[in-house]
Amino acid sequence: MSSGLSELRDGGSEVDMIPPKRLRTADIGAETPGGEQEELEGNAVDVSIIMPVYNASCWLDECLQAILQQDFTGTMELSVFDDASTDDSRKVVEGWRDRLEARGISMVISGHNSGQPRGVGYAKNKAISQSCGQYLCFQDADDVMLPQRVRLQYEASFLHPNSLIGCRVQRLPEGSTKRYTHWINTITQDQLITQVYTSHGPTVIMPTWFCSRDWFLKVGSFDEGGKGVPEDLLFFYQSLRQGGGAARVDQCLLVYRYHEKAATHSVTEETIWNQRVAFLQERVLSQWERFTIWNAGKQGRKLYRCLSPTNQKKVKAFCDVDENKIQKGFYTYEDSKERPKPKIPILHYKDASSPFIICVKLDMTGGVLEENLNSLQLKEGTDYYHFN
């Protein structure tokens, strides 16, 4: 763990002096009645930490200790919704009540104990509806926030209203998902918008989200389809549709845990692919009259086949660096019902023209792709978008 955490542990007596706030709890299985909204507004705090919980007892002590050690001087609450855990998650959370209250962090805890969990989207919506913060800080129960997280993201929220605000992360175990972690931490502010179509998902990753309650309510609630639904990606796309921004605090503010039980593993690549293709067509291809697909191989051809008939007709060529593909001259779309079947030219990238949809994975060519793009003096977001 970082030295920042240990430093705050040693200096814990200072934060204990903050006067306690009222503690709110809700019974397990209870739904927050609509009539309580006035009371929630009357007791509004600056920041609600939103934490869905499902069988997370082995991580909760570390997670809650980190919440206790936040250096934010405004008012905070922790809103927990237990999504039918079968371990002692709720008991562990309840065990932190006195310490959090003494720090001035109020708590509201509820959940349900029906046979099956209803999913991350449902649990997040419930945790939000029972909370009263002007700002929402999303926290996964298996991750650990660093002491300055709430403070720095709260400050950033004033510079980036109507935005989902993230941060850099430290992946645990170290070295897991190396390319993905590098991407999270290094893409530029502009690329937070231009790279929303890549297979990595939201450019501001869900475990780091911070936003105003007003913005959340404008975008709408999370999809409650349950297991297999990418509720974070759907919400992220909807936020962009509403004109929302994306921003990142360029400091590591979260220890982001990787493990096999994480909910994200229940979402298939095909589900993500279909959402990405639909959003690409809606936001980019609808604005272009003609374009080139960069990659005449498997991924480029798959993208072509998944496009609407209107957008397939806009594809003027594939381009590649592979001489074998280029020498074939054309890609024939055999599954087409058109007669004759469409034949799309395959060109060397230097002979092709923008705009391009790039179907080559980032960080997988030893810098060759990036060099080739730079040699053409193209601008990301205007002349090309990354899709893979």
C-alpha positions in Angstrom: 0.0 0.0 0.0 1.1 3.6 -0.6 2.9 5.6 2.0 -0.1 8.0 2.0 -2.3 5.4 3.6 0.1 4.6 6.4 0.7 8.3 7.1 -3.0 8.9 7.6 -3.2 5.8 9.9 -0.6 7.3 12.2 -2.3 10.7 12.2 -5.8 9.3 12.8 -6.4 11.3 16.0 -6.8 14.6 14.0 -9.7 13.3 11.9 -11.4 11.8 15.0 -12.0 15.3 16.3 -14.5 16.1 13.6 -18.0 16.2 15.2 -20.2 13.2 14.4 -23.0 13.5 12.0 -26.4 11.8 12.2 -26.3 8.1 11.2 -29.0 6.9 8.9 -29.7 3.2 8.2 -32.4 1.5 6.3 -33.6 -2.0 7.0 -32.5 -4.8 4.8 -35.1 -5.5 2.1 -36.5 -2.0 2.5 -37.1 0.3 -0.4 -36.5 4.1 0.1 -40.0 5.6 -0.1 -40.5 8.5 -2.4 -41.9 10.6 0.5 -38.4 10.6 2.1 -36.9 12.7 -0.6 -37.7 15.9 1.2 -35.9 14.6 4.3 -32.9 13.5 2.3 -32.6 17.0 0.6 -33.0 18.6 4.0 -30.0 16.6 5.3 -27.9 17.0 2.2 -24.1 16.5 2.4 -21.4 17.5 0.0 -20.4 14.0 -1.1 -22.1 10.6 -1.0 -19.8 7.6 -1.5 -21.9 5.1 -3.4 -21.0 1.5 -2.7 -22.9 -1.5 -4.0 -21.9 -4.7 -2.1 -22.1 -8.3 -3.0 -20.1 -11.0 -1.2 -17.2 -8.5 -0.5 -16.4 -9.2 3.1 -12.8 -10.1 2.5 -12.1 -6.7 1.0 -14.4 -4.4 3.1 -12.1 -3.6 6.0 -9.4 -2.2 3.8 -12.0 -0.4 1.7 -13.7 1.2 4.7 -10.5 2.1 6.4 -9.5 4.1 3.3 -12.9 5.9 3.4 -12.3 6.8 7.1 -8.9 8.3 6.1 -10.1 10.7 3.5 -8.6 14.2 3.9 -11.7 15.9 2.5 -13.0 18.6 5.0 -16.5 18.8 3.6 -19.4 16.7 4.7 -19.6 13.0 3.6 -21.9 10.0 3.9 -21.4 6.4 2.9 -24.4 4.8 1.1 -24.3 1.0 0.9 -26.7 -1.3 -0.8 -26.2 -5.0 -0.2 -27.3 -7.0 -3.2 -28.2 -10.3 -1.5 -24.8 -11.2 -0.2 -24.5 -14.7 1.2 -21.4 -13.9 3.3 -21.1 -11.5 6.2 -20.6 -8.4 4.2 -23.4 -6.5 5.9 -22.1 -7.4 9.3 -18.7 -6.1 8.4 -20.1 -2.8 7.1 -22.2 -2.4 10.3 -19.1 -3.0 12.3 -17.6 0.3 11.0 -20.6 2.4 12.0 -19.1 3.9 15.1 -15.7 4.7 13.6 -17.2 6.4 10.5 -19.8 8.3 12.6 -17.0 9.5 14.9 -15.2 10.8 11.8 -18.3 12.7 10.8 -19.3 10.3 8.0 -22.9 9.4 8.2 -24.1 6.0 6.9 -27.2 4.7 5.2 -27.3 0.9 4.7 -30.0 -1.2 3.0 -30.3 -4.2 0.8 -32.4 -7.2 0.0 -32.0 -10.9 0.8 -33.9 -12.5 -2.0 -32.5 -15.6 -3.6 -30.5 -13.9 -6.4 -28.6 -10.7 -6.7 -30.3 -8.2 -9.0 -27.1 -6.8 -10.4 -24.6 -4.0 -10.1 -26.8 -1.5 -11.9 -29.8 -2.1 -9.6 -27.5 -1.9 -6.5 -26.0 1.4 -7.6 -29.4 2.9 -8.3 -30.6 1.9 -4.9 -27.5 3.3 -3.1 -27.9 6.6 -5.0 -31.7 6.9 -4.3 -31.2 6.5 -0.6 -28.3 9.0 -0.5 -28.4 12.8 -0.2 -25.0 14.1 -1.4 -24.7 16.9 -3.9 -21.9 14.9 -5.5 -21.6 11.2 -6.0 -18.3 9.3 -5.6 -18.5 5.7 -6.8 -16.6 3.1 -4.9 -16.4 -0.6 -5.6 -16.2 -2.6 -2.4 -13.1 -4.5 -3.5 -11.1 -1.3 -4.3 -9.2 1.1 -2.0 -9.3 4.9 -2.4 -6.2 6.9 -1.5 -6.6 9.7 1.1 -6.9 12.6 -1.3 -9.4 11.0 -3.7 -12.6 12.7 -2.6 -11.0 16.1 -2.1 -9.2 16.2 -5.5 -12.2 14.9 -7.5 -14.5 17.3 -5.6 -12.3 20.2 -6.6 -12.1 18.9 -10.2 -15.9 18.8 -10.4 -16.0 22.6 -10.3 -13.7 22.8 -13.2 -15.5 20.2 -15.2 -19.3 20.5 -14.5 -21.6 18.0 -16.3 -18.7 15.6 -16.5 -17.8 12.1 -15.3 -14.5 12.7 -13.5 -11.9 9.9 -13.0 -8.4 9.5 -11.9 -5.2 7.4 -12.4 -5.1 4.0 -10.8 -2.7 1.5 -9.4 -3.6 -2.0 -10.5 -3.5 -4.8 -7.9 -1.9 -7.4 -8.3 0.8 -5.3 -10.0 1.3 -6.2 -13.7 -2.2 -7.6 -14.2 -4.0 -6.1 -17.3 -0.8 -4.2 -18.1 -1.9 -2.7 -21.5 -5.3 -1.7 -20.1 -3.8 0.0 -17.0 -1.3 1.9 -19.1 -4.2 3.1 -21.3 -6.3 4.2 -18.3 -3.4 6.3 -16.9 -1.9 7.8 -20.1 -4.5 8.7 -22.6 -4.8 12.5 -23.0 -7.7 14.7 -22.1 -8.7 14.9 -25.8 -8.5 11.1 -26.1 -11.0 10.7 -23.2 -13.5 11.7 -25.9 -11.9 10.4 -29.1 -11.2 6.9 -27.8 -14.6 6.1 -26.5 -15.1 3.5 -29.3 -12.2 1.2 -28.3 -12.6 -2.2 -26.8 -11.3 -1.0 -23.5 -14.8 0.5 -22.7 -15.4 3.8 -21.0 -12.3 6.1 -21.2 -13.0 7.2 -17.6 -13.4 3.8 -15.9 -16.4 3.3 -13.6 -14.5 2.5 -10.3 -13.1 6.0 -10.5 -16.3 8.0 -11.3 -17.2 11.2 -9.5 -20.0 13.5 -10.7 -22.7 15.8 -9.5 -26.1 14.4 -8.5 -27.7 16.8 -10.9 -25.7 15.4 -13.8 -26.5 11.8 -12.8 -30.2 12.6 -12.7 -30.0 14.3 -16.1 -28.3 11.3 -17.7 -30.7 8.8 -16.0 -30.3 5.7 -13.9 -28.1 2.6 -14.6 -29.5 -0.2 -16.7 -30.8 -2.9 -14.3 -30.6 -5.8 -16.8 -28.3 -7.6 -14.4 -25.5 -10.1 -15.1 -24.0 -9.7 -18.6 -25.1 -6.0 -19.1 -22.3 -3.4 -19.4 -24.2 -0.8 -17.2 -21.2 1.4 -17.0 -20.6 1.6 -20.8 -24.3 2.2 -21.4 -24.4 5.1 -18.8 -21.1 6.5 -20.2 -22.5 6.6 -23.7 -25.7 8.2 -22.5 -23.8 10.8 -20.6 -21.9 11.7 -23.9 -25.2 11.8 -25.8 -26.5 14.4 -23.3 -23.5 16.6 -24.0 -21.5 15.5 -20.9 -17.8 15.6 -20.7 -15.1 13.3 -19.4 -12.1 14.4 -17.3 -9.4 12.8 -15.2 -7.4 13.9 -12.2 -3.9 13.1 -13.2 -2.9 11.5 -9.9 -3.3 7.9 -8.7 -6.3 8.1 -6.4 -7.5 4.4 -6.4 -6.0 1.0 -5.9 -8.0 -0.9 -8.6 -8.2 -4.6 -7.8 -8.2 -7.3 -10.4 -9.7 -10.7 -9.6 -11.8 -13.4 -11.3 -15.0 -12.7 -9.3 -15.3 -9.1 -10.6 -18.7 -8.3 -12.2 -17.1 -7.0 -15.4 -16.1 -10.6 -16.3 -19.8 -11.5 -16.8 -20.0 -9.2 -19.9 -19.1 -10.9 -23.2 -16.9 -9.3 -25.8 -19.7 -9.6 -28.3 -22.0 -7.6 -26.1 -19.4 -4.8 -25.9 -18.6 -5.1 -29.6 -22.3 -4.5 -30.6 -22.6 -1.5 -28.3 -19.4 0.0 -29.7 -20.5 -0.5 -33.3 -23.9 1.1 -32.7 -22.3 4.1 -31.0 -19.7 4.5 -33.7 -22.3 4.5 -36.4 -24.5 7.0 -34.4 -21.7 9.5 -33.5 -19.1 9.3 -36.3 -20.2 7.4 -39.4 -23.5 9.2 -39.6 -21.4 12.4 -40.1 -19.1 11.0 -42.8 -19.9 10.5 -46.5 -17.0 8.1 -47.2 -14.3 6.4 -45.1 -11.5 3.8 -45.1 -11.2 0.9 -42.7 -7.6 0.5 -41.6 -7.1 -3.3 -41.4 -8.1 -5.7 -44.1 -7.8 -8.6 -41.7 -10.3 -10.3 -39.5 -11.2 -7.3 -37.3 -11.6 -4.9 -40.2 -13.8 -7.3 -42.1 -15.9 -8.0 -39.0 -16.5 -4.3 -38.5 -17.6 -4.0 -42.2 -20.0 -6.9 -41.9 -21.6 -5.4 -38.8 -22.3 -2.0 -40.3 -25.7 -1.0 -41.6 -26.2 -1.3 -45.4 -26.0 2.5 -45.6 -22.6 2.7 -43.8 -21.3 -0.4 -45.7 -21.8 1.7 -48.9 -19.7 4.5 -47.4 -16.6 2.2 -47.1 -14.4 3.3 -50.0 -11.5 0.9 -49.2 -9.7 -1.2 -46.7 -6.0 -0.4 -46.1 -3.2 -2.4 -44.6 0.6 -3.0 -44.5 0.4 -6.7 -45.3 1.5 -7.2 -48.9 -0.4 -10.5 -49.2 -3.7 -8.8 -48.4 -2.9 -5.8 -50.6 -2.1 -8.1 -53.6 -5.5 -9.7 -53.4 -6.8 -6.3 -54.5 -10.3 -6.6 -53.2 -12.4 -7.9 -50.3 -15.6 -9.5 -51.6 -18.5 -9.5 -49.2 -19.8 -13.0 -49.8 -22.7 -12.8 -47.4 -24.2 -9.8 -49.2 -27.6 -10.3 -50.9 -26.6 -7.7 -53.5 -25.8 -8.9 -57.0 -23.0 -8.5 -58.0 -21.6 -8.9 -54.5 -19.7 -5.8 -53.2 -16.0 -5.8 -53.8 -14.1 -3.3 -51.6 -10.5 -2.3 -52.7 -7.6 -3.2 -50.4 -4.8 -0.5 -50.6 -1.5 0.1 -48.9 -2.1 2.7 -46.2 0.0 5.3 -48.0 -2.3 5.0 -51.0 -5.5 5.3 -48.9 -7.3 8.5 -48.0 -8.8 9.7 -44.7 -11.0 9.6 -42.7 -10.1 6.2 -41.2 -11.6 3.9 -38.7 -8.5 2.1 -37.1 -9.1 -1.6 -36.4 -5.6 -2.4 -35.2 -5.1 -2.8 -31.5 -3.3 -0.1 -29.6 0.2 -0.9 -28.2 0.4 -4.2 -30.1 2.6 -3.2 -33.0 5.7 -2.0 -31.2 4.9 1.6 -32.2 4.6 0.8 -35.9 0.9 1.8 -36.2 1.5 5.0 -34.4 4.5 5.9 -36.6 2.5 5.2 -39.7 -0.4 7.4 -38.5 2.1 10.2 -37.6 3.7 9.9 -41.0 0.4 10.8 -42.7 0.1 13.9 -40.3 -3.5 12.9 -39.3 -5.5 14.3 -36.4 -7.3 12.0 -34.1 -10.9 12.8 -33.8 -11.0 14.4 -37.2 -9.1 12.2 -39.7 -9.4 9.0 -37.7 -10.9 7.2 -34.7 -9.5 4.1 -33.0 -12.0 1.3 -32.8 -9.9 -1.6 -31.4 
